[in-house]
Amino acid sequence: MVKVHFRDTEIERPGKITIRELIKDLGLNPQSVLAVREGKLVSNETRLGEDGEIKLISVISGG
């Protein structure tokens, strides 16, 4: 299982999926969040293993 941290929530999901698939599975827009693993930004095409941990951060923009 992959542990997903998003805002103040921790969610567990089956592994062996890409970050993009995970984001869509959670009902989020892939363009509205960034994925961070071990303090480093990772691409949405990165495949997660069975026992990973990922943090999703909302993208905020302004004008």
C-alpha positions as CSV (number, residue, x, y, z in Angstrom):
1,M,0.0,0.0,0.0
2,V,1.1,3.5,-0.8
3,K,0.6,6.2,1.9
4,V,-0.6,9.5,0.5
5,H,-0.4,12.7,2.5
6,F,-2.7,15.4,1.2
7,R,-3.5,18.5,3.3
8,D,-4.2,17.1,6.8
9,T,-5.2,13.6,5.6
10,E,-3.3,10.4,5.2
11,I,-4.8,7.9,2.7
12,E,-3.7,4.4,1.7
13,R,-4.0,3.2,-1.8
14,P,-2.7,0.1,-3.7
15,G,0.7,0.6,-5.2
16,K,2.1,-0.1,-8.7
17,I,0.4,2.9,-10.3
18,T,1.7,6.2,-11.6
19,I,1.3,9.4,-9.6
20,R,-1.0,10.7,-12.4
21,E,-3.3,7.6,-11.9
22,L,-3.2,8.1,-8.2
23,I,-4.2,11.7,-8.4
24,K,-7.1,10.9,-10.7
25,D,-8.2,8.1,-8.5
26,L,-8.4,10.6,-5.6
27,G,-10.6,12.8,-7.8
28,L,-8.0,15.6,-8.1
29,N,-6.9,17.5,-11.2
30,P,-3.3,16.4,-12.1
31,Q,-2.5,20.1,-13.0
32,S,-3.6,21.3,-9.5
33,V,-1.2,19.3,-7.3
34,L,2.6,18.5,-7.1
35,A,4.0,15.2,-5.9
36,V,6.9,15.1,-3.5
37,R,8.8,12.1,-2.3
38,E,11.6,12.2,0.2
39,G,11.6,16.0,-0.1
40,K,12.1,16.0,-3.9
41,L,9.6,16.9,-6.6
42,V,8.7,13.8,-8.8
43,S,6.9,13.7,-12.1
44,N,3.3,12.5,-12.6
45,E,4.7,9.7,-14.7
46,T,6.6,8.2,-11.8
47,R,5.4,4.7,-10.9
48,L,4.9,4.0,-7.2
49,G,5.9,0.8,-5.6
50,E,3.9,-1.3,-3.2
51,D,5.1,0.4,0.0
52,G,5.9,4.0,-1.0
53,E,5.0,7.3,0.6
54,I,4.1,10.4,-1.3
55,K,3.0,13.9,-0.4
56,L,0.6,15.9,-2.6
57,I,0.8,19.6,-2.4
58,S,-1.9,21.9,-3.9
59,V,-0.6,24.4,-6.5
60,I,-1.5,28.0,-5.6
61,S,-1.3,30.8,-8.1
62,G,-2.3,34.4,-8.1
63,G,-2.1,37.5,-10.1
